[in-house]
Amino acid sequence: MDVVKKPMLLEVVRQRMRLRHYSIRTEKSYIHWIRRFVRFHNRRHPKELGKQEIEAFLTHLAVDRKVSASTQNQAFNALLFLYREVLELKMPQLDSVRRAKKPKQLPTVLSPDEIRQVLSHLDGKYWIAANLLYGSGLRLLECLRLRVQDIDFNLAQIMVRGGKGNKDRCTILPASVIDPLQEHLEKLRTIHSQDLEKGLGRVYLPVALDRKYPNASKELCWQFVFPASRYVADRDTGHQVRFHLHEKALQRAIKSAVRQSDISKRATAHTLRHSFATHLLQRGADIRTIQALLGHKDVNITMIYTHVIQKGGMGVRSPLDLL
């Protein structure tokens, strides 16, 4: 009689997360924290652990490892998923676990002149991508995950698919980037045709979509606007596919451009998105419109940019300037 082995705990976690369509990044993060939690308690099974052990682990992260509040909360969310969705233990006592409060920080914003300086030190696909980060208010991965069919030149808009919270939204396509972007897509079309002749040309698609549309991965409309330079094996299908450009490549390019611009601010790719919202607000755009363009769930999140534009921190003049 064959003995059927039960799947390992982490494998069950992966299965449950993929069943609920969690992103691959969230999957890797949760697996990391669950593994660290088990190792911290000498590899005891989580079923043997409870609220006290969870609090001890979170305290260790904050006191000994000195992680940030957001990192500690990420670890807590991973453990919450483990107990409620994988082990299927209700454990209402977890609701009373003290969680670190994330400090409120105002975002770094570049002035229009500083934006021009940064963009002037970029070229090619990095220039186009940075222009979309600032001109359309995209998040880094939202930009890199754009597919050819998501760009609507007639309506001058971009459809963001599966953004934060797995939500779709529309945002603006800057007129100044239309011609360079069209030229970029023409080059992409030529490369794609050459790949098809070589028996390649597949792009990564989620498994369910790939099964539903078997030939879609070879169609131009599904290709990434910013594709990676080489093919890799898809872990699910085994096919040689192109993914999008790695985010670190764009981050490094923008960091280098900021350094060459001699800007004395800690500016990143996400700073361009913050600058997009702030500059729209300065030009009189409605806060609800900005909320929709950014894809914020709550308008209170968008309201942080009203604090950024207040002159002198609180909208008042220093008494020194009145002397």
CYANA upper distance limits for C-alpha pairs under 8 A (distance plus 0.5 A):
  7 PRO  CA     11 GLU  CA      6.73
  7 PRO  CA     12 VAL  CA      6.94
  8 MET  CA     12 VAL  CA      6.93
  9 LEU  CA     13 VAL  CA      6.85
 10 LEU  CA     14 ARG  CA      6.80
 10 LEU  CA     31 ILE  CA      7.17
 11 GLU  CA     15 GLN  CA      6.78
 12 VAL  CA     16 ARG  CA      6.65
 12 VAL  CA     86 VAL  CA      7.49
 13 VAL  CA     17 MET  CA      6.67
 13 VAL  CA     31 ILE  CA      7.99
 13 VAL  CA     82 LEU  CA      7.55
 13 VAL  CA     86 VAL  CA      6.64
 14 ARG  CA     18 ARG  CA      6.63
 14 ARG  CA     27 GLU  CA      7.20
 14 ARG  CA     31 ILE  CA      8.32
 15 GLN  CA     19 LEU  CA      6.56
 16 ARG  CA     20 ARG  CA      6.91
 16 ARG  CA     85 GLU  CA      7.85
 16 ARG  CA     86 VAL  CA      7.29
 17 MET  CA     21 HIS  CA      6.70
 17 MET  CA     22 TYR  CA      5.87
 17 MET  CA     27 GLU  CA      7.13
 18 ARG  CA     22 TYR  CA      6.27
 18 ARG  CA     23 SER  CA      8.43
 22 TYR  CA     26 THR  CA      6.90
 22 TYR  CA     27 GLU  CA      7.11
 23 SER  CA     27 GLU  CA      6.76
 24 ILE  CA     28 LYS  CA      6.72
 25 ARG  CA     29 SER  CA      6.67
 26 THR  CA     30 TYR  CA      6.54
 27 GLU  CA     31 ILE  CA      6.65
 28 LYS  CA     32 HIS  CA      6.64
 29 SER  CA     33 TRP  CA      6.94
 29 SER  CA     78 ALA  CA      8.33
 30 TYR  CA     34 ILE  CA      6.62
 30 TYR  CA     74 GLN  CA      8.46
 30 TYR  CA     75 ALA  CA      7.70
 30 TYR  CA     77 ASN  CA      8.45
 30 TYR  CA     78 ALA  CA      5.25
 30 TYR  CA     79 LEU  CA      8.32
 31 ILE  CA     35 ARG  CA      6.56
 31 ILE  CA     78 ALA  CA      8.21
 32 HIS  CA     36 ARG  CA      6.79
 33 TRP  CA     37 PHE  CA      6.56
 33 TRP  CA     75 ALA  CA      6.03
 33 TRP  CA     78 ALA  CA      6.95
 33 TRP  CA     79 LEU  CA      8.09
 34 ILE  CA     38 VAL  CA      6.78
 34 ILE  CA     75 ALA  CA      8.34
 34 ILE  CA     78 ALA  CA      7.10
 34 ILE  CA     79 LEU  CA      6.90
 34 ILE  CA     82 LEU  CA      8.11
 35 ARG  CA     39 ARG  CA      6.75
 36 ARG  CA     40 PHE  CA      6.47
 37 PHE  CA     41 HIS  CA      7.08
 37 PHE  CA     57 PHE  CA      7.18
 38 VAL  CA     42 ASN  CA      7.06
 38 VAL  CA     43 ARG  CA      5.33
 38 VAL  CA     44 ARG  CA      6.67
 38 VAL  CA     45 HIS  CA      7.41
 38 VAL  CA     46 PRO  CA      7.37
 39 ARG  CA     43 ARG  CA      5.34
 39 ARG  CA     44 ARG  CA      8.30
 40 PHE  CA     57 PHE  CA      7.64
 41 HIS  CA     53 GLU  CA      8.26
 44 ARG  CA     48 GLU  CA      7.31
 44 ARG  CA     49 LEU  CA      8.18
 45 HIS  CA     49 LEU  CA      7.64
 46 PRO  CA     50 GLY  CA      8.14
 46 PRO  CA     83 TYR  CA      8.50
 47 LYS  CA     87 LEU  CA      8.00
 49 LEU  CA     53 GLU  CA      6.40
 49 LEU  CA     54 ILE  CA      8.16
 50 GLY  CA     54 ILE  CA      6.81
 51 LYS  CA     55 GLU  CA      6.65
 51 LYS  CA     93 GLN  CA      7.19
 51 LYS  CA     94 LEU  CA      6.72
 51 LYS  CA     97 VAL  CA      7.79
 52 GLN  CA     56 ALA  CA      6.60
 53 GLU  CA     57 PHE  CA      6.70
 54 ILE  CA     58 LEU  CA      6.75
 54 ILE  CA     79 LEU  CA      8.47
 55 GLU  CA     59 THR  CA      6.48
 55 GLU  CA     97 VAL  CA      7.30
 55 GLU  CA     98 ARG  CA      8.30
 56 ALA  CA     60 HIS  CA      6.61
 57 PHE  CA     61 LEU  CA      6.87
 58 LEU  CA     62 ALA  CA      6.86
 58 LEU  CA     72 GLN  CA      6.99
 58 LEU  CA     75 ALA  CA      8.20
 58 LEU  CA     76 PHE  CA      7.87
 59 THR  CA     63 VAL  CA      6.33
 59 THR  CA     64 ASP  CA      8.26
 60 HIS  CA     64 ASP  CA      5.64
 60 HIS  CA     65 ARG  CA      7.00
 61 LEU  CA     65 ARG  CA      5.28
 61 LEU  CA     66 LYS  CA      6.53
 61 LEU  CA     67 VAL  CA      6.35
 61 LEU  CA     72 GLN  CA      7.21
 62 ALA  CA     66 LYS  CA      5.10
 62 ALA  CA     67 VAL  CA      5.82
 62 ALA  CA     68 SER  CA      7.72
 62 ALA  CA     69 ALA  CA      8.33
 62 ALA  CA     72 GLN  CA      7.49
 63 VAL  CA     67 VAL  CA      8.49
 67 VAL  CA     71 THR  CA      6.61
 67 VAL  CA     72 GLN  CA      7.02
 68 SER  CA     72 GLN  CA      6.83
 69 ALA  CA     73 ASN  CA      6.65
 69 ALA  CA    100 ALA  CA      5.68
 69 ALA  CA    101 LYS  CA      6.56
 69 ALA  CA    102 LYS  CA      5.64
 69 ALA  CA    103 PRO  CA      8.33
 70 SER  CA     74 GLN  CA      6.64
 70 SER  CA    100 ALA  CA      8.28
 70 SER  CA    102 LYS  CA      6.65
 71 THR  CA     75 ALA  CA      6.88
 72 GLN  CA     76 PHE  CA      6.84
 72 GLN  CA     99 ARG  CA      8.27
 72 GLN  CA    100 ALA  CA      7.44
 73 ASN  CA     77 ASN  CA      6.66
 73 ASN  CA     99 ARG  CA      7.08
 73 ASN  CA    100 ALA  CA      7.26
 74 GLN  CA     78 ALA  CA      6.84
 75 ALA  CA     79 LEU  CA      6.94
 76 PHE  CA     80 LEU  CA      6.58
 76 PHE  CA     99 ARG  CA      8.45
 77 ASN  CA     81 PHE  CA      6.67
 78 ALA  CA     82 LEU  CA      6.77
 79 LEU  CA     83 TYR  CA      6.77
 80 LEU  CA     84 ARG  CA      6.54
 80 LEU  CA     85 GLU  CA      8.47
 80 LEU  CA     94 LEU  CA      8.18
 81 PHE  CA     85 GLU  CA      5.75
 81 PHE  CA     86 VAL  CA      7.30
 82 LEU  CA     86 VAL  CA      5.50
 82 LEU  CA     87 LEU  CA      6.68
 83 TYR  CA     87 LEU  CA      5.43
 83 TYR  CA     88 GLU  CA      6.39
 83 TYR  CA     89 LEU  CA      5.94
 83 TYR  CA     90 LYS  CA      7.85
 83 TYR  CA     91 MET  CA      8.15
 84 ARG  CA     88 GLU  CA      5.14
 84 ARG  CA     89 LEU  CA      5.70
 84 ARG  CA     90 LYS  CA      6.29
 84 ARG  CA     91 MET  CA      8.18
 85 GLU  CA     89 LEU  CA      8.33
 92 PRO  CA     96 SER  CA      8.40
 93 GLN  CA     97 VAL  CA      7.66
106 LEU  CA    304 ILE  CA      7.55
106 LEU  CA    307 HIS  CA      8.20
106 LEU  CA    308 VAL  CA      7.24
107 PRO  CA    271 THR  CA      8.01
107 PRO  CA    274 HIS  CA      7.22
107 PRO  CA    308 VAL  CA      8.03
108 THR  CA    265 LYS  CA      8.07
108 THR  CA    266 ARG  CA      7.83
108 THR  CA    267 ALA  CA      7.34
108 THR  CA    271 THR  CA      6.61
108 THR  CA    274 HIS  CA      7.65
108 THR  CA    275 SER  CA      8.46
109 VAL  CA    267 ALA  CA      8.30
109 VAL  CA    271 THR  CA      6.49
109 VAL  CA    272 LEU  CA      8.01
109 VAL  CA    274 HIS  CA      6.47
109 VAL  CA    275 SER  CA      5.46
109 VAL  CA    278 THR  CA      7.94
109 VAL  CA    308 VAL  CA      8.50
110 LEU  CA    114 GLU  CA      6.20
110 LEU  CA    115 ILE  CA      6.67
110 LEU  CA    267 ALA  CA      8.21
110 LEU  CA    271 THR  CA      7.77
110 LEU  CA    272 LEU  CA      8.00
110 LEU  CA    275 SER  CA      6.34
111 SER  CA    115 ILE  CA      6.73
111 SER  CA    275 SER  CA      7.95
112 PRO  CA    116 ARG  CA      6.81
113 ASP  CA    117 GLN  CA      6.86
114 GLU  CA    118 VAL  CA      6.79
114 GLU  CA    261 SER  CA      8.26
114 GLU  CA    263 ILE  CA      7.78
115 ILE  CA    119 LEU  CA      6.70
115 ILE  CA    272 LEU  CA      8.35
116 ARG  CA    120 SER  CA      6.54
117 GLN  CA    121 HIS  CA      7.32
117 GLN  CA    261 SER  CA      6.27
118 VAL  CA    122 LEU  CA      7.59
118 VAL  CA    254 ILE  CA      7.94
118 VAL  CA    257 ALA  CA      5.72
118 VAL  CA    258 VAL  CA      5.98
118 VAL  CA    260 GLN  CA      8.36
118 VAL  CA    261 SER  CA      6.49
119 LEU  CA    123 ASP  CA      8.46
119 LEU  CA    127 TRP  CA      6.86
119 LEU  CA    130 ALA  CA      7.66
119 LEU  CA    131 ASN  CA      7.92
119 LEU  CA    257 ALA  CA      7.82
120 SER  CA    257 ALA  CA      8.49
121 HIS  CA    257 ALA  CA      5.62
121 HIS  CA    260 GLN  CA      7.68
121 HIS  CA    261 SER  CA      8.08
122 LEU  CA    126 TYR  CA      6.62
122 LEU  CA    127 TRP  CA      5.36
122 LEU  CA    253 ALA  CA      7.79
122 LEU  CA    254 ILE  CA      8.02
122 LEU  CA    257 ALA  CA      6.92
123 ASP  CA    127 TRP  CA      5.04
123 ASP  CA    128 ILE  CA      8.10
124 GLY  CA    128 ILE  CA      7.08
125 LYS  CA    129 ALA  CA      6.56
125 LYS  CA    184 HIS  CA      8.05
125 LYS  CA    226 PHE  CA      7.69
126 TYR  CA    130 ALA  CA      6.52
126 TYR  CA    250 LEU  CA      6.83
126 TYR  CA    253 ALA  CA      7.44
126 TYR  CA    254 ILE  CA      8.46
127 TRP  CA    131 ASN  CA      6.62
128 ILE  CA    132 LEU  CA      6.86
128 ILE  CA    177 VAL  CA      7.44
128 ILE  CA    180 PRO  CA      7.82
128 ILE  CA    181 LEU  CA      7.28
129 ALA  CA    133 LEU  CA      6.81
129 ALA  CA    143 CYS  CA      7.31
129 ALA  CA    144 LEU  CA      8.24
129 ALA  CA    250 LEU  CA      8.48
130 ALA  CA    134 TYR  CA      6.84
130 ALA  CA    254 ILE  CA      8.07
130 ALA  CA    269 ALA  CA      8.03
130 ALA  CA    272 LEU  CA      8.14
131 ASN  CA    135 GLY  CA      5.96
131 ASN  CA    136 SER  CA      8.28
131 ASN  CA    177 VAL  CA      7.65
132 LEU  CA    136 SER  CA      5.58
132 LEU  CA    137 GLY  CA      7.45
132 LEU  CA    138 LEU  CA      7.11
132 LEU  CA    143 CYS  CA      7.59
132 LEU  CA    173 LEU  CA      8.08
132 LEU  CA    174 PRO  CA      8.12
132 LEU  CA    177 VAL  CA      8.45
133 LEU  CA    137 GLY  CA      5.71
133 LEU  CA    138 LEU  CA      5.25
133 LEU  CA    139 ARG  CA      7.08
133 LEU  CA    140 LEU  CA      7.50
133 LEU  CA    143 CYS  CA      7.38
133 LEU  CA    269 ALA  CA      7.89
133 LEU  CA    270 HIS  CA      8.21
133 LEU  CA    272 LEU  CA      6.30
133 LEU  CA    273 ARG  CA      6.21
134 TYR  CA    138 LEU  CA      7.74
134 TYR  CA    272 LEU  CA      5.13
134 TYR  CA    273 ARG  CA      5.81
134 TYR  CA    275 SER  CA      7.30
134 TYR  CA    276 PHE  CA      5.71
135 GLY  CA    172 ILE  CA      8.18
135 GLY  CA    173 LEU  CA      7.70
135 GLY  CA    174 PRO  CA      6.26
135 GLY  CA    276 PHE  CA      6.93
136 SER  CA    171 THR  CA      6.60
136 SER  CA    172 ILE  CA      5.90
136 SER  CA    173 LEU  CA      6.56
136 SER  CA    174 PRO  CA      7.33
136 SER  CA    273 ARG  CA      8.38
136 SER  CA    276 PHE  CA      7.82
136 SER  CA    293 LEU  CA      8.35
137 GLY  CA    171 THR  CA      8.23
137 GLY  CA    272 LEU  CA      7.89
137 GLY  CA    273 ARG  CA      5.11
137 GLY  CA    274 HIS  CA      8.12
137 GLY  CA    276 PHE  CA      6.06
137 GLY  CA    277 ALA  CA      7.50
137 GLY  CA    293 LEU  CA      7.59
137 GLY  CA    294 LEU  CA      6.58
138 LEU  CA    142 GLU  CA      6.43
138 LEU  CA    143 CYS  CA      6.35
138 LEU  CA    273 ARG  CA      6.67
138 LEU  CA    294 LEU  CA      7.66
139 ARG  CA    143 CYS  CA      6.75
139 ARG  CA    270 HIS  CA      7.05
139 ARG  CA    273 ARG  CA      7.22
140 LEU  CA    144 LEU  CA      7.00
140 LEU  CA    247 GLU  CA      7.60
140 LEU  CA    269 ALA  CA      7.16
140 LEU  CA    270 HIS  CA      7.22
141 LEU  CA    145 ARG  CA      6.34
141 LEU  CA    247 GLU  CA      7.44
142 GLU  CA    146 LEU  CA      6.93
142 GLU  CA    160 VAL  CA      7.13
142 GLU  CA    161 ARG  CA      8.29
142 GLU  CA    163 GLY  CA      6.79
144 LEU  CA    224 PHE  CA      8.08
144 LEU  CA    225 VAL  CA      7.81
144 LEU  CA    226 PHE  CA      6.42
144 LEU  CA    244 HIS  CA      6.57
144 LEU  CA    245 LEU  CA      6.88
144 LEU  CA    246 HIS  CA      8.39
144 LEU  CA    247 GLU  CA      7.76
145 ARG  CA    224 PHE  CA      6.89
145 ARG  CA    225 VAL  CA      8.08
145 ARG  CA    226 PHE  CA      8.15
145 ARG  CA    244 HIS  CA      6.77
146 LEU  CA    150 ASP  CA      6.76
146 LEU  CA    151 ILE  CA      8.47
146 LEU  CA    160 VAL  CA      7.63
146 LEU  CA    161 ARG  CA      8.26
146 LEU  CA    224 PHE  CA      6.29
146 LEU  CA    225 VAL  CA      6.19
146 LEU  CA    226 PHE  CA      7.97
147 ARG  CA    151 ILE  CA      7.97
147 ARG  CA    221 CYS  CA      7.27
147 ARG  CA    222 TRP  CA      6.10
147 ARG  CA    223 GLN  CA      5.92
147 ARG  CA    224 PHE  CA      4.74
147 ARG  CA    225 VAL  CA      5.64
148 VAL  CA    185 LEU  CA      8.22
148 VAL  CA    220 LEU  CA      7.58
148 VAL  CA    221 CYS  CA      5.44
148 VAL  CA    222 TRP  CA      6.64
148 VAL  CA    223 GLN  CA      6.38
148 VAL  CA    224 PHE  CA      6.65
148 VAL  CA    225 VAL  CA      5.99
149 GLN  CA    221 CYS  CA      5.33
149 GLN  CA    222 TRP  CA      7.05
150 ASP  CA    158 ILE  CA      6.28
150 ASP  CA    159 MET  CA      5.48
150 ASP  CA    160 VAL  CA      7.49
150 ASP  CA    161 ARG  CA      8.40
151 ILE  CA    156 ALA  CA      8.42
151 ILE  CA    157 GLN  CA      7.05
151 ILE  CA    158 ILE  CA      5.46
151 ILE  CA    159 MET  CA      7.14
152 ASP  CA    156 ALA  CA      6.21
152 ASP  CA    157 GLN  CA      5.89
152 ASP  CA    158 ILE  CA      6.58
152 ASP  CA    159 MET  CA      8.36
153 PHE  CA    157 GLN  CA      7.26
153 PHE  CA    173 LEU  CA      8.27
153 PHE  CA    178 ILE  CA      7.71
156 ALA  CA    172 ILE  CA      6.78
156 ALA  CA    173 LEU  CA      5.37
156 ALA  CA    174 PRO  CA      7.66
156 ALA  CA    175 ALA  CA      7.73
157 GLN  CA    170 CYS  CA      7.11
157 GLN  CA    171 THR  CA      6.17
157 GLN  CA    172 ILE  CA      4.97
157 GLN  CA    173 LEU  CA      5.04
158 ILE  CA    170 CYS  CA      6.14
158 ILE  CA    171 THR  CA      5.78
158 ILE  CA    172 ILE  CA      6.45
158 ILE  CA    173 LEU  CA      6.32
159 MET  CA    168 ASP  CA      7.66
159 MET  CA    169 ARG  CA      6.43
159 MET  CA    170 CYS  CA      5.12
159 MET  CA    171 THR  CA      7.08
160 VAL  CA    168 ASP  CA      5.95
160 VAL  CA    169 ARG  CA      5.78
160 VAL  CA    170 CYS  CA      6.50
160 VAL  CA    171 THR  CA      7.96
161 ARG  CA    166 ASN  CA      8.22
161 ARG  CA    167 LYS  CA      7.29
161 ARG  CA    168 ASP  CA      5.15
161 ARG  CA    169 ARG  CA      7.41
162 GLY  CA    166 ASN  CA      4.67
162 GLY  CA    167 LYS  CA      5.36
162 GLY  CA    168 ASP  CA      5.79
163 GLY  CA    167 LYS  CA      5.56
163 GLY  CA    168 ASP  CA      6.43
163 GLY  CA    169 ARG  CA      8.22
163 GLY  CA    295 GLY  CA      8.34
164 LYS  CA    295 GLY  CA      8.26
169 ARG  CA    292 ALA  CA      8.13
169 ARG  CA    293 LEU  CA      7.98
169 ARG  CA    295 GLY  CA      7.18
170 CYS  CA    293 LEU  CA      7.24
171 THR  CA    293 LEU  CA      5.63
171 THR  CA    294 LEU  CA      8.27
172 ILE  CA    293 LEU  CA      8.16
173 LEU  CA    177 VAL  CA      8.13
173 LEU  CA    178 ILE  CA      8.02
174 PRO  CA    178 ILE  CA      7.34
177 VAL  CA    181 LEU  CA      6.44
178 ILE  CA    182 GLN  CA      6.59
179 ASP  CA    183 GLU  CA      6.81
180 PRO  CA    184 HIS  CA      6.65
181 LEU  CA    185 LEU  CA      6.70
182 GLN  CA    186 GLU  CA      6.77
183 GLU  CA    187 LYS  CA      7.00
184 HIS  CA    188 LEU  CA      6.80
185 LEU  CA    189 ARG  CA      6.58
185 LEU  CA    225 VAL  CA      7.60
186 GLU  CA    190 THR  CA      6.93
187 LYS  CA    191 ILE  CA      6.81
188 LEU  CA    192 HIS  CA      6.55
188 LEU  CA    225 VAL  CA      8.30
189 ARG  CA    193 SER  CA      6.72
189 ARG  CA    220 LEU  CA      7.53
190 THR  CA    194 GLN  CA      6.85
191 ILE  CA    195 ASP  CA      6.71
192 HIS  CA    196 LEU  CA      6.76
192 HIS  CA    201 GLY  CA      6.37
192 HIS  CA    220 LEU  CA      7.74
193 SER  CA    197 GLU  CA      6.96
193 SER  CA    201 GLY  CA      8.11
194 GLN  CA    198 LYS  CA      7.07
195 ASP  CA    199 GLY  CA      6.98
195 ASP  CA    200 LEU  CA      5.48
195 ASP  CA    201 GLY  CA      5.42
196 LEU  CA    200 LEU  CA      5.50
196 LEU  CA    201 GLY  CA      5.34
196 LEU  CA    218 LYS  CA      8.24
200 LEU  CA    240 GLN  CA      7.73
200 LEU  CA    241 VAL  CA      8.23
201 GLY  CA    217 SER  CA      8.18
201 GLY  CA    218 LYS  CA      5.85
201 GLY  CA    241 VAL  CA      7.72
201 GLY  CA    242 ARG  CA      8.27
202 ARG  CA    217 SER  CA      5.39
202 ARG  CA    218 LYS  CA      5.13
202 ARG  CA    219 GLU  CA      8.43
202 ARG  CA    239 HIS  CA      8.32
202 ARG  CA    240 GLN  CA      7.37
202 ARG  CA    241 VAL  CA      5.36
202 ARG  CA    242 ARG  CA      6.95
203 VAL  CA    217 SER  CA      5.50
203 VAL  CA    218 LYS  CA      7.04
203 VAL  CA    222 TRP  CA      7.66
203 VAL  CA    223 GLN  CA      6.40
203 VAL  CA    224 PHE  CA      8.05
203 VAL  CA    241 VAL  CA      5.31
203 VAL  CA    242 ARG  CA      5.24
203 VAL  CA    243 PHE  CA      6.86
204 TYR  CA    217 SER  CA      7.20
204 TYR  CA    234 ASP  CA      7.72
204 TYR  CA    241 VAL  CA      6.08
204 TYR  CA    242 ARG  CA      6.48
204 TYR  CA    243 PHE  CA      6.19
205 LEU  CA    209 LEU  CA      6.84
205 LEU  CA    210 ASP  CA      6.23
205 LEU  CA    217 SER  CA      7.00
206 PRO  CA    210 ASP  CA      6.63
207 VAL  CA    211 ARG  CA      6.77
207 VAL  CA    236 ASP  CA      7.53
207 VAL  CA    237 THR  CA      8.29
208 ALA  CA    212 LYS  CA      6.76
209 LEU  CA    213 TYR  CA      6.53
210 ASP  CA    214 PRO  CA      5.82
210 ASP  CA    215 ASN  CA      8.29
210 ASP  CA    216 ALA  CA      7.56
210 ASP  CA    217 SER  CA      7.54
213 TYR  CA    217 SER  CA      8.46
215 ASN  CA    219 GLU  CA      7.59
216 ALA  CA    222 TRP  CA      7.31
217 SER  CA    222 TRP  CA      6.87
217 SER  CA    223 GLN  CA      8.07
218 LYS  CA    222 TRP  CA      8.04
218 LYS  CA    223 GLN  CA      8.36
219 GLU  CA    223 GLN  CA      7.51
223 GLN  CA    227 PRO  CA      7.99
224 PHE  CA    243 PHE  CA      7.88
224 PHE  CA    244 HIS  CA      6.33
225 VAL  CA    244 HIS  CA      8.29
226 PHE  CA    244 HIS  CA      6.18
226 PHE  CA    245 LEU  CA      6.09
227 PRO  CA    242 ARG  CA      7.10
227 PRO  CA    243 PHE  CA      6.53
227 PRO  CA    244 HIS  CA      4.70
227 PRO  CA    245 LEU  CA      5.52
228 ALA  CA    242 ARG  CA      6.62
228 ALA  CA    243 PHE  CA      6.09
228 ALA  CA    244 HIS  CA      5.40
228 ALA  CA    245 LEU  CA      4.71
228 ALA  CA    246 HIS  CA      7.38
229 SER  CA    242 ARG  CA      8.40
229 SER  CA    245 LEU  CA      7.91
230 ARG  CA    242 ARG  CA      7.00
231 TYR  CA    240 GLN  CA      6.24
231 TYR  CA    241 VAL  CA      5.66
231 TYR  CA    242 ARG  CA      5.29
231 TYR  CA    243 PHE  CA      7.95
232 VAL  CA    240 GLN  CA      5.78
232 VAL  CA    241 VAL  CA      6.06
232 VAL  CA    242 ARG  CA      6.94
232 VAL  CA    243 PHE  CA      8.33
233 ALA  CA    238 GLY  CA      5.92
233 ALA  CA    239 HIS  CA      5.98
233 ALA  CA    240 GLN  CA      5.03
233 ALA  CA    241 VAL  CA      6.64
234 ASP  CA    238 GLY  CA      5.36
234 ASP  CA    239 HIS  CA      5.95
234 ASP  CA    240 GLN  CA      6.75
234 ASP  CA    241 VAL  CA      6.78
245 LEU  CA    249 ALA  CA      7.75
245 LEU  CA    250 LEU  CA      8.44
246 HIS  CA    250 LEU  CA      7.74
247 GLU  CA    251 GLN  CA      6.66
248 LYS  CA    252 ARG  CA      6.43
249 ALA  CA    253 ALA  CA      6.81
250 LEU  CA    254 ILE  CA      6.74
250 LEU  CA    269 ALA  CA      8.40
251 GLN  CA    255 LYS  CA      6.55
251 GLN  CA    268 THR  CA      7.57
251 GLN  CA    269 ALA  CA      6.53
252 ARG  CA    256 SER  CA      6.55
253 ALA  CA    257 ALA  CA      6.76
254 ILE  CA    258 VAL  CA      6.66
254 ILE  CA    268 THR  CA      7.32
254 ILE  CA    269 ALA  CA      6.86
255 LYS  CA    259 ARG  CA      6.75
255 LYS  CA    267 ALA  CA      7.90
255 LYS  CA    268 THR  CA      6.82
255 LYS  CA    269 ALA  CA      8.31
256 SER  CA    260 GLN  CA      6.73
257 ALA  CA    261 SER  CA      6.68
258 VAL  CA    262 ASP  CA      7.16
258 VAL  CA    263 ILE  CA      6.65
258 VAL  CA    267 ALA  CA      7.40
259 ARG  CA    263 ILE  CA      7.15
267 ALA  CA    271 THR  CA      6.07
268 THR  CA    272 LEU  CA      7.81
269 ALA  CA    273 ARG  CA      8.02
270 HIS  CA    274 HIS  CA      7.06
271 THR  CA    275 SER  CA      6.60
272 LEU  CA    276 PHE  CA      6.68
273 ARG  CA    277 ALA  CA      7.07
274 HIS  CA    278 THR  CA      6.74
274 HIS  CA    305 TYR  CA      8.45
275 SER  CA    279 HIS  CA      6.42
276 PHE  CA    280 LEU  CA      6.75
277 ALA  CA    281 LEU  CA      6.75
277 ALA  CA    290 ILE  CA      6.97
277 ALA  CA    294 LEU  CA      8.27
277 ALA  CA    305 TYR  CA      7.51
278 THR  CA    282 GLN  CA      6.71
278 THR  CA    305 TYR  CA      6.15
278 THR  CA    306 THR  CA      8.18
278 THR  CA    308 VAL  CA      7.78
278 THR  CA    309 ILE  CA      7.45
279 HIS  CA    283 ARG  CA      6.77
280 LEU  CA    284 GLY  CA      7.08
280 LEU  CA    285 ALA  CA      5.95
280 LEU  CA    290 ILE  CA      7.99
281 LEU  CA    285 ALA  CA      5.56
281 LEU  CA    286 ASP  CA      7.59
281 LEU  CA    287 ILE  CA      7.60
281 LEU  CA    290 ILE  CA      8.27
281 LEU  CA    305 TYR  CA      8.13
281 LEU  CA    306 THR  CA      7.99
282 GLN  CA    309 ILE  CA      7.55
285 ALA  CA    289 THR  CA      7.50
285 ALA  CA    290 ILE  CA      7.56
286 ASP  CA    290 ILE  CA      6.95
287 ILE  CA    291 GLN  CA      6.63
287 ILE  CA    299 VAL  CA      8.18
287 ILE  CA    302 THR  CA      7.69
287 ILE  CA    303 MET  CA      7.91
288 ARG  CA    292 ALA  CA      6.80
288 ARG  CA    299 VAL  CA      7.44
289 THR  CA    293 LEU  CA      6.78
290 ILE  CA    294 LEU  CA      6.57
290 ILE  CA    302 THR  CA      7.90
291 GLN  CA    295 GLY  CA      6.45
291 GLN  CA    296 HIS  CA      5.85
291 GLN  CA    297 LYS  CA      8.35
291 GLN  CA    298 ASP  CA      8.31
291 GLN  CA    299 VAL  CA      6.61
291 GLN  CA    302 THR  CA      6.32
292 ALA  CA    296 HIS  CA      7.10
296 HIS  CA    301 ILE  CA      7.22
296 HIS  CA    302 THR  CA      7.33
297 LYS  CA    301 ILE  CA      8.34
298 ASP  CA    302 THR  CA      7.80
299 VAL  CA    303 MET  CA      6.74
300 ASN  CA    304 ILE  CA      7.58
303 MET  CA    307 HIS  CA      7.91
304 ILE  CA    308 VAL  CA      7.36
305 TYR  CA    309 ILE  CA      7.12
306 THR  CA    310 GLN  CA      7.17
307 HIS  CA    313 GLY  CA      7.89
307 HIS  CA    314 MET  CA      8.25
308 VAL  CA    313 GLY  CA      8.13
310 GLN  CA    314 MET  CA      6.35
310 GLN  CA    315 GLY  CA      5.25
311 LYS  CA    315 GLY  CA      5.05
311 LYS  CA    316 VAL  CA      7.14
311 LYS  CA    317 ARG  CA      8.32
312 GLY  CA    316 VAL  CA      6.45
312 GLY  CA    317 ARG  CA      6.98
312 GLY  CA    318 SER  CA      8.13
317 ARG  CA    321 ASP  CA      7.45
318 SER  CA    322 LEU  CA      7.73
319 PRO  CA    323 LEU  CA      7.45
